[in-house]
Amino acid sequence: DGVFLSAFILRNIKITFIIRNSLFCSLKIFLFLKPFLYIYLI
C-alpha cells in the first residue's frame, strides 16, 4: 500500500501545483491589465 500512498501524494502535489500555477498566471495577467483598466475607466 506504500506505493499507492506515494502515488496519491504525488497526484495531490501535482494538482495543487497546477492550481497554484493557474492562479499565479491569472494574477500576472490581472496586474498586467490593471493600468489599461484604469486608463479605460478614467
C-alpha positions in Angstrom: 0.0 0.0 0.0 3.0 2.3 0.3 3.3 2.7 -3.5 -0.4 3.6 -3.7 0.0 6.2 -0.9 3.0 7.8 -2.6 1.2 7.9 -5.9 -1.8 9.6 -4.2 0.5 12.2 -2.5 2.3 12.9 -5.8 -1.1 13.4 -7.6 -2.2 15.8 -4.9 1.1 17.7 -5.1 0.6 17.9 -8.9 -3.0 19.1 -8.6 -2.0 21.8 -6.1 0.9 22.9 -8.2 -1.4 23.2 -11.3 -3.9 25.2 -9.3 -1.2 27.5 -7.9 0.3 27.9 -11.3 -3.0 28.9 -12.9 -3.7 31.3 -10.0 -0.3 32.9 -10.4 -0.8 33.2 -14.2 -4.2 34.9 -13.7 -2.7 37.2 -11.1 0.1 38.2 -13.6 -2.5 38.8 -16.3 -4.6 40.9 -13.9 -1.6 43.0 -12.8 -0.6 43.5 -16.5 -4.1 44.6 -17.5 -4.7 46.8 -14.4 -3.2 50.0 -15.9 -5.3 49.5 -19.1 -8.4 49.2 -16.9 -7.5 52.5 -15.1 -7.0 54.2 -18.5 -10.3 52.8 -19.7 -12.2 53.9 -16.6 -10.8 57.4 -16.4 
